[in-house]
């Protein structure tokens, strides 16, 4: 009797009752597929037949598809063509339903096909006829693409391959690792239809293996008209270096570390240098003056040649392990020292350049000639990223002067916030700077370096410059934080005059925006959404941002009916009690406010960006943890990017901070009004920089965080790649690096820890994780470790890694064994 009472009490008192079960796991696995495709009009893409005629595919509530257009004057949205007439004609020909469309405005013809049918149909002047793919207009043909792999992905589309040659050809898909996968062989004179995705690349090979081109379709169906001969491609070096002068007379040769000038008319060669050596050699790229009289190359003292060695323990093609070695500079290593070198081609002589502005370079680049060839400029970034200079060099004398100097006591965000646009006709430069404490644009006098005026100003930031209209003296840009009543991370689009007047917002909806301009730039297609609001697609006037029409509001009713629950956006004050910290909370679909839910934070605090999603998405992987009985949270704390400079500077020489004081304050504020949040059980996980952050939570904030999964972490910034870490931690390497090192502080570990790493990681040296393991063992700490054979950077996204991540938190925060069935089983110690 006493035993039965104990069992019943254990079941009723357990905070994990009904959480972490087999049913929860099954639901977490089922929902991504079950929810897929349940939002109508979530991705409206507009095609322009001409400057006045936009068309787009729309999904009405009855499940059909129709093509619509809009009258740009009245804003009236109407069908783009007579769907009923086409449907009747298709039915008469037993051709099915309209699925994909080409518009040929030149011939006033509509081309389309239906699902699962290789035929192509044309509709012109009310008549339906079948069209062979080989008879499609040549303008529909795809041009060869200069790539060796798939580099993106987009909506589903269709690719036709037309083989007019006398031999078979093979169609092969190129994956993201440049591997080939054969899908079809097209016989002589044959046609093949291939379902694919926009941005996926396909290679065509002849029967003997000769490459006949690589093609990448867009969202509109495309055609590959197979060529008889291989598509010629320029060597990579010839594409990047302008070695031949604009007038074609001279060619620059970089031979035996020297500079050689070849006169292609006189057919003579002149060696212009004698001081090039393997340790201080002349290198490209070559930059010619517009008048072909002078050119610039670099003289480079090579930096260190550090190699990282890893072992592939279980290769697929042999029994014995393989040793892999690759170049990998780390903080403090010597970097290449580049100096621009100027040459007079007309007189075949060097022109000495004053190197005074180049003191200790991280980089020297962005060589740009003035249109009249009188001078060139380069951008100098000092090592440590605290000084940046735009330098002008006189082409006749080699004299150098600093036009603009940007300095910071912390860091200049060299990786994200550098922009210089030269207005040669007016002697001005558009320059990006955080000198005011916010990222803005300034109009600079190119002769004196003085600021003529700020172009933008205020407590918000310029995210990017999209284009400069020099004639109208306007800048088109993306901005963040400009609307005080919205999330400051929302991207909006705007236009402003170069004198700082006429600032005009082109978007307004309370969400983050993505814009595409019409071919003539007079209109823009604005798609905006939030994590808790599906996409809205509008057409707006570029002149003043006024709305012409709403093209579509995505309908998520079927998704909601299927049990989907939106994230809850939440904002609270950070560590200083005044700064807003933004994030969101995700509850499980079977949420019960009477239960108690542990919290799991998904973290990535890399200072190069902000990382909490802002646009709508049906599924994020953190949801799979929520469904097991947790509340998951995403937060951007101080030290991340795209707020004020002071907000960002928290990361300087202090990556261990990771915004934790703000994150903890945010969660405590959320729990004050949400009694179902249990802050006595908080977990955290992340990968790469997020892996460093996750372990840091246990080492530096163990009073709050109780369990962590740290995947492929850069646990000691001295062990990681040079460019990323010196950007934020500074140079030279000092005690700040050790202060932020997880390895140095491993003895502080309390709480439950799972470390994961891929043995083939070439992004973050796997030794970084193993050095933490070594320190934990020396400190006699308990932890879990999984080294994944054959995997590179990022392991918790693999099936096994995902399962172990889930199980780890179920055991250590819910205190039950994963996937229990009839009743919870207490987790084994």
N, C-alpha and C positions, 0 to 999 in steps of 0.2 A: 504493500500500500504506500509506504514511504517512497519507494523507488518510482512508482507511477506518478506520485505528486511532484517529484523532482523533474521528471521528464516533461510533464504538463507545464510546470512553471518555467522551465527552460525555453519551451516553445513560445509561450505567451509573452515572456519578458524579453525575448531576443529582438533587438531593433532591426534585425535583418529579415524578419518574417515576411515571406512573399517577395524577397529580393535575391537576385543571384541564382534563380532557379533555371532548370532546363528550359522551361517555357519562356523565361526572359531571354535566354541566349537565342532560342529559335526565333523569337520575335525580332531581336536585333539583327539577325541574319536575313530575315524575310523582308523587312520593311523597305530597304533600298529598292529592291525589285518591284515590290508591290506599289510603291509610290511613283515609280518612274513613268513619266508621260502623262501624269494626271493634271498638269497645269496647262490649260489651253492659252495660246497666244503668249507664251513665255519668251519666245525668241522670234520677234517680228523683224524680218530683213527686207529692206526697201531697195528695189532696183529702179534705176532711172532710165526710161526709154529715151528721153531727151531732157532738156533743162526744165520743161514744163510738165512732164508726165512721170510721176512716181507710181510704181505698182508694188503691191505686197500681198503675200498669202495670208489669209485670215481664216480662223477656225470658228465658225458659228456654233452656238450651243447644241445644234442637232447632230454634230459630229462630222458634217461635211467639211470640205475645203473650198474656198473661193478666192479668186484674185480680185483685189480692190484697187482703186485709185482715188485721188483726192483733187478737187478743183482748188488750185492754189490761191485763187482770189476769194472765193466764197467760203472755203473750208469744208465744202460738202464732200463726204465720202460716199462712193458709189461703186458698183461692180465695174471691173476693168473691161469686161467683155460679156457677151451673152452666154452665160453658163448653161442655161436651159437648152439653147440651140445646139451647143457643142455636145451636151449630154445626150440629146436625141440622136445626133449624128454618130456618136460613139456607140450608143446602144444598137443602132442599125448596123454598124460594122462589127459588133461584138468585140469592142475594143476596151471595155472597162471604164475605170474612172480616171480622171485627170490627176496626175501626181506631180510632175515636174515640168518646168516651162523655160523655154528660151523666147525672148522677144527680138524679132528682127525689124527694127523700126525703118530701116532702109527699104525693105521690101514689103512693109506693112503686113507682116506674116507672123503668126503665132505658131511655135513648135512646142509639142508636148509629148509625153509618153505616160504610160500607166504602170502601176506596180507589177513587177514580175513579168513584164512583157518587153521583149527586145525591140519592138517596133517603135518607130518615131512617126508622129502625125503632124500635119501642118493644117492650119486653118487660115484661109485667106478669102476675103470677100464672101463670107458665108458658106464656103465650100471646105469639106474635110477630105484630105487625101493622105495616103501613106507615103512617107519619105524615107529613103534609105539613108542610114547615117553617113554614107560617103557623099551624099548629095547635100548635106548640111552646108550652109555658107562657110567659107574658109575662115571668116572672122570668129567663128565659134571654136576654131582649133586652138589648142593650148600651145604655148611656146615652150621650148626646152628650158628647164630650170637648172640653175647652177648649184646643185646640192647633191649630197651623197646619202641623205637620210631624211626621214620624216622629222620635222622640227616643230610641228604644231598639230592642232586638231580642231575641228569645228563641226558644224551640222552635217547630217547625212546628205550625200549628193551622189551623182551618177557620172561614170566615166565611160565613154565609148572609145574603142580602139578600132580603127579602120586600117586594114593592111592591104594596100594596093600593090605590094611587091610580089615577086614570083617565088618567094621562099617563106616558110613559116617564121613567125616571131613569137617570143615569149614575153609575157607580162609578169613582172615581179614587184611585189610590194617591198619598200624599204622601211624597216622599223627605226626606232629612235637610236639604235646602236649601229645603224648602217648595215644591218644584216638583211639579206635578200630572202624573200619567201615567194615561191612561184605560185601564181593563181591560174594562169591560163596559157594555152598555146593557140595562136590565131593563124589559121591556114592561109595560104596565098589567096588574095581576093576576099578574105573573110572579114567578119565584124564580130566584136565581142562587147557585151555590156557588163560593166563591173560596178557593183555597189561599193561605195567608199565614203570617206569623210573629207570635208574641205580641209586642206592643209596636209593631207597624207600624200606622200610622194611615191611615184611608180616609175620603174625602169623598164625600158623595152630593149630586149636583146635579140640579135639575129640568131639564126640556128647555130652558127659557129661561135657564138658567145660575144660577138662584137656589140658594144653598146651603141644603141641608136637614139639614146636620149633619156633624160629623166623629166617627168612631168608632174606638176602639182595642181590638182583641180581646186577651184574655188567653190563657193556655195552654189553657183549656177552650174548645171551639168556642162561638162566639157567633152571635147573630142580630141583624141590623139590621131592625127593623120601620119602614119608611120612613114619615115623617110627611107630612101634607098641607101643613103650613106650615113656614116657616123656623124653626130653633131660635133663640130669642132668646139673646143673650150680652150681658153687662154690659161697658161700656167698661173697659179695663185700669185706668184711674185710679179708677173707682168700686169695683173689686174690692179694690184695695190700700189705699184711704183710707176710714176710717170717718167720712165727712163728716157723716152724719146721727147725731144723738145716740141712745143706746139706747132712750129713751122716744119717739123720733120727733118731738119738739117742735122741735128746732133743726137747722139745717143750716149748716155752715161753708162759706163761699165764699172762695176766694183769688183776688181780683180786683185787677188793676192793682198787683200787688205788696203789697197790703194784705190784712188779715183782716176779712171782713164776716160778721156773724152774722145769719142769717135766722130769725125766729120763725115757724114754719110754721102756728101756730094763730092768732096775731095778724096774720099776713101783713105783718110789718114787717121792715125791715133796719136794722142798726146797724153802722157802720164802727168797728171797735175799735182800729185803728192809723192812724197818719199818717206814720210814719217809714220805711215800706217804699219802697225805690228799686230800680232795675234792678241796682245794685251791692250791695244789701243787702236782699233781698226775702224775703217770707214764703212758705214752701213747705210742701208736705205731707211725709209723711203726717199726717193728723189722728188724734189718739188721745184718745178720750173717757173720762172717768171713768165707772165703772159706774153711778153715780147720776145721770148726765147733767147735773151741775152745773158741771163744768169740762172743759176740753180743752187739749191741747198740740199746737202745731205747731212747725216749725223756722223760724228766721230764718237765711238763708244768704247769705254773701258768696261769690260765684262765684270759682272758681279760674281758672287759665289756660285758654285755648282753643287749645292747640297742635293743629295739623293736620299730618298726614303725607300727602304726595302721592306716588302711584305711577302708573305708566303701563302700561296694558294694550296691549301692542304689536300683538297679532294678534287682535282681537275677532272673534267668529263672525258678527256681524251687519253689519259694515262693514269697509271697507278701511283707513281711517285709524285711527291709535291713539286710545285714550280716556284721558283724565286722570281719576283717581279720588282723591278727598280724603276723609279721615276723621279724626275726633277721636282723639287718642292722647297722653295725658300721659306724660312721662318723668321719671325721678328728678330731684328738685330743683324741678320745676314747682310753682306755687302750686296748692293743693287747695281744694276748697270748705270754708268754715268754717261749720259748723252750730252753732247754740245753741238750746236748747229755750226756747219761749215759752209761758207759761201764761195762760189766760184763764178768767175767772169768767163763765159763760154766764148764770147766774141774774140777776146784776146787770149784765151786759153791760159788763165792764171788764177790762183787762189786770191781771195780778198780776206785778210785777217779779220776775224770777228771778235769784238770785245766781249769776254765771258764774265765780266764783273757781276752782272745780275744773277749769275748762276753760282750760288755758294755751295749748296749741299743738296743736289737734286734728288727728289723721288722720281720726278718725270720732267722731261722737256719735250713738248710736242705741239700739235695743232699748228703746224707751219702754214702761214697764209700770206700770199703776196698781195700787195696793193694792185689794183687794176693797171696802173701806169708803170709798174715794175720798179718804182723808186725805193721801195722798202718792203720788208716782210716782217711779220710778227710771229712770236711763239709764246706759248703758255708754259710758265715755270711753276712747278709745285715743289716746295721744299720738303725734304724728308721730315717727318713728324706732322705734316699737313697743317702747319700754323702760319705759313706765308705762301701766298700765291701772287705771281706777277704776270702781267701781260707786257711783253717787251717788244719794242720796235727796233729793227736793225736797218740802218741806211745801206742801200744796195751798192752805193758807190764807194763808201769808206769803211763799212763794217762797224761804224759807231753804234752803240746800243744805248737805248734809254728806256727807263721804266715808265710805261704809260699809266698802268693801274697797278696798285699794290693792295692786296687784301691780307689782313692779318687777324689772328685770333689767339687769345691766351689759352684756348682749349684745342679746338680743331676746326678746320674748314671742311665742310662735308664735300670732299672732292669726288666722291662716288655718286652723288645725287644732285648737287646744287651748283653746277658749273654751267654757265651759259654766257656766250659772248657773240653778238651779232654786229658786224661792221657795216655801217652806213657810209660807204665811201663817197657818195656824192655830196654829203653834208658834213663829212668829217666828224662822225659821231659813232659811239659804240653803245649798244644795249647790253647791260652788264647785270648779272645776278649776284646778290650779296645778302648776307644776314647781318650787316653792320648795324641795323636798327634794332636787332633782337628778333626780327621776323624775316623770313625769306621773301625778298622783293626785287623789283627791277629798277635800274637807274639808267638815265641817259647821260653818257660820259662824253666830254670833249676829247676827241682823239688826239688833238695836238697838245693839250695841257694836262689831261687826266682829271680835270675838275668835273665835279658833278653839275651838269646843267640843271637837272631836276630829277626828283624821284618820279618814276612812271607809275608805280603802285606804292601804297603805304597803308598802314593800319595793323591792328592786332589779328592778322590772318596771314596766310602764306600763299605764295605762287607755287603751284605744284609742278607746272611745266609750261613751256612756250610751244604752241602748236604751229604758229606761222607769224611772219612779220610782213605786213603790207607796206613796203617802203613808199610807194606812190601816195597812198592815203595816210601814211604816217600813223599806222595803227598796229597794235599787237593783239593777237588772239591767243588766249591762254587758259589754262586750267587753274582753279583756285580752290583753297580749302579753308574753312572756318570763317568765310565772309558773311554768312548769315548767322547771327548770334543765337537765334532760336532753334538752330539745327545742330546735329552732331558735327563737331568741327572736322571730322575725317571725311565727310561727304565731299565728293569732287563735283564742282560746278564749272561751267564754262563762261568766259567773259571776254570782252573786248575793251581796249583802252587806247586813247591817243598817246603819242609819244611824249607830249607835254604834260601828261598826268591827268588831263581832263577827259570827260566823256566816258568814265567807267560805266560799262553796261553789262549787267548780268544777262546771259542768253538762256539760262536755265533757272528754274525756280522750285520745282517739286521737292518735297521733304524726303530726300533720298540721295544716293550717290549716282552720278550720271555718266553715261557713255554717249558720245556724239559722233555722228558721221555727217559730213557736209554734202550737199548736192554738187553735181559736177561744176556748176558755175559759181558755187559758194554763196548763193543767195538764200538758201534754206538749209536747215539742219534737222536731222532725225535724232531726237533725244529719247534715249531709253533710260529710265531710272527706276530704282527699287531700293528696298531695305531688307534686312534679314527677316523682318516681320511684315513685309509688303511685297507682293509679286510685281513683276515689271509693268510699267506703264510706258507706252511708246507714243510719242507726239512728233508732230512736224511744226517747226518754229521758224520765224524769219530771222535771218542772220543780222539784219539791220538793227533791230531793237529787241530781239528776243521774244517778241509777241507770238502767241500760239496761233497757228493756222487751224490745227485740228488734232484731236486725240485719235490716233489710228487704232489703238487697241489697249485695253486694260486686261491684263492676264487674269484668267478666271481660275481660282484655286478651290472652287467649291467641291470638286470631286476629291481633291487632296484632303481637304478638311473632313469630308465624310469618311475618308479612309483612315482617319485617326491622327493625321498629322497635326502637331501643335507647334505654333511659331515660337522662336526664342523670345525671351523677354529682355528688351533693351533696358539697361540700368546705368545711371550715372550717380557718382558720389564724390565727395571731396577726398583729395589725396592727403599725403603726409603733412602738408603745410596748412591744411584746413581751408584752403581757398581755391585750389586748382581742381577743375573737374576731371575726373577719371572715368573713362567710358568703357563699357563692355556689355556682355549679355549673359543671360542665364538660360540654360536648357533643361527643362524637366522631362521626365519620361512620359510616354503617351498614356500610361496607366497611373498617372500621378494621383496620389491620395494625400490631401493636406493634413490628414490625421497621423500620417507616418513621419518618421524621422529619416532624412536623407543625408548621407555623407556627401561631401563636395569633392569633385576632382577638377583641377584646373589644367587646361591645355595651355602650355606656355611656349612662347618663342619671343624673346626680348631683344633680338638683334637690333642694334641702333640704326641699321641702314634703312629701316622702314617702320611702319606700324603694321600690326599683324592680326588684329581682330577683324574678321570678315564684315563687310558693310553691305554688300549686295545680296540679293535673294538667292537662296540655294535650298533645294529640297532635302539634300542629305549632306551632312558633314560627319566625319568619322567619329567625332566626340559623341555624337548621338548614340553610337553603339554602346558606349559606356552608360549613358543616361538610361537606356532601356534595361540595363541590368539592375537598376535600383539606385542610381546616383543622380545628383544634380551636377551638371558640368558647367563650367564658366570659362569665358574668354575675356581677357582684360589687357588693355594697353596702359602700362604704368610709365612713370617718368623714365627718361633715358632712351625711349623709342622716338621715332622721327615724326616730322610733319606737324609739330606744334611750334611753340616758341623756341628760340635758341637756348634759353635757360632750361626749358623742359628737356631738351635734347642733351644739354651739357652734363646732366646728372650721370651719364655714362662715361664721361671722360676719366680715364685711368681708374675706372671703378665698375667694371663689368659684373662684378659679383653683386652689385646693388640690384640690377635687373628689375627695378621698380617694385621690389617686394614690399617696402613700407606702404606704397600706394595700393598694391593688390590686397594686402591684408586689411587695410582700412576700408577698401571697397567691399570686401566680403563681410566684414563686420557690420557695415552699414546696411547691406542687403539682409543680413540675418535679423536685424532689429525689427523688421516688419514682416519677416517670413519665418515663423517659428518652426517650420518643417526643415529648415537648413540646420544641420548639425555641425558646428565648427569645431567640435572635439574630434572629428574624423575628417581631416582634409588631406587629400592626395594631390599629386601633381605629376605630369609627364611632359616630355618634350624630346626633340631630336636636334642634333647638331648644336647650334647655340642654345636651343631649347633643352638639350641634354645637359649642357653645362648649368643652365638655370635650374633644372629639376633637381640635380644633385645639390646645387647650392642652397636650395630651399631647406634641405635637411641639415646642411652643415652650418648655415648662418641664421636659420629661422625655425629651429626644431621645436620651439615652443608653440608653433602654429601648424606646421606641416608634419604629418605623421608617416607618410609613405610616398615613395617616388620611383618612377621608371625613367631612367636616363639613357637615351639611345644615342650612340655615336657622338658623344659630347666632345666639344673642344675644352676639356677640363682644365687645361693650363694654356693660357694664351701664348706662351712662349713655344708651345708645341704645334701651333696651328699655322695656317697660311699667312704669309707676311702682310699682304695688302689689307686684309680685313682687320687684322688685329692691331697693326700700327695705326690704322685710321682712327681707332677709338682709344687704344691704350697708349699711344704716343711712342716717340723715339727720342733718345735711346732707351733700350730696355732698362727699367729700373725696378725698385722695390714694389711698385704698384702691381706689376705682373704677378709677383709672388703673393701679394695680398689678395688677389682675386682668384688664385689657383685652388681648385678643388683638391688636387693632389697634396698641396701643402697643408690643407686643413682637414684631411681625411680623418684624422683622429677625433674630430668633433662629431663624427656621425652618431646620431641617435635616430630611431625610427627604422622603418622597413625600406630596403633599397633593392631594386633590380637594375643591374647594368647590362646593356646589350651593345654589341658592336659587330660590324661585318669585317671579316678578315681581309677583304679586298678594298676597303675604303680608301679612295684616293682623294677625297675631299678633305676629311679630317684624319690625320695620322692615327691609325688604330692604337699606336703606342700610348696615345694620350689616355685612353681608357685603361690600358694595362698598367700604366703608372699609378693610376688611382687604385687599381686592384692591389698592386704591390704595397701601396701605403696603407690600405685597409687591412691587409694581412699582417703587416708589421704592427699595426695598432690593435690587432686581435679583435677586429670587428666582424659581426655577422652580416652577410649580404648574399644576394644571388647574382650570378653572372651567366650570360649566354653569349658565346662567340659563334657567329653564324658562318659556317664554311660557304665559300662561293658568293657571298653577298657583299655589296659595296656600301655606299653611304645610305643609311636609313634601313632599319631592319624591322621595326615594329609595324610596318605596313605589309610585311609578308604574312602569309596565312598562319605560320607558326608563331611569329612575333606578335601578331594581333591576338591570337588565342592566349599567349602567355601574359600579355598586357592585361587583358580582361581578367584572367584568373588571379593575377597578382592582387589587383584591387579588390576583387570579391573576397579573397581570403583575408586580406589585411585591413580592409575598412568595414566590410560587412561581417567578417568573422564567421563565414560559412564556407563549406566546400562548394566549388563551382558546379553548376548544373544539377543541383539536388532536385529530386522529383516529389516524393510524397511529403517530406518534411525537411526542414533545414538541418544540415549536419554541421556541427561546429568545426571550424577550420582546424586542421592539424597543426601543431606548433612546428 
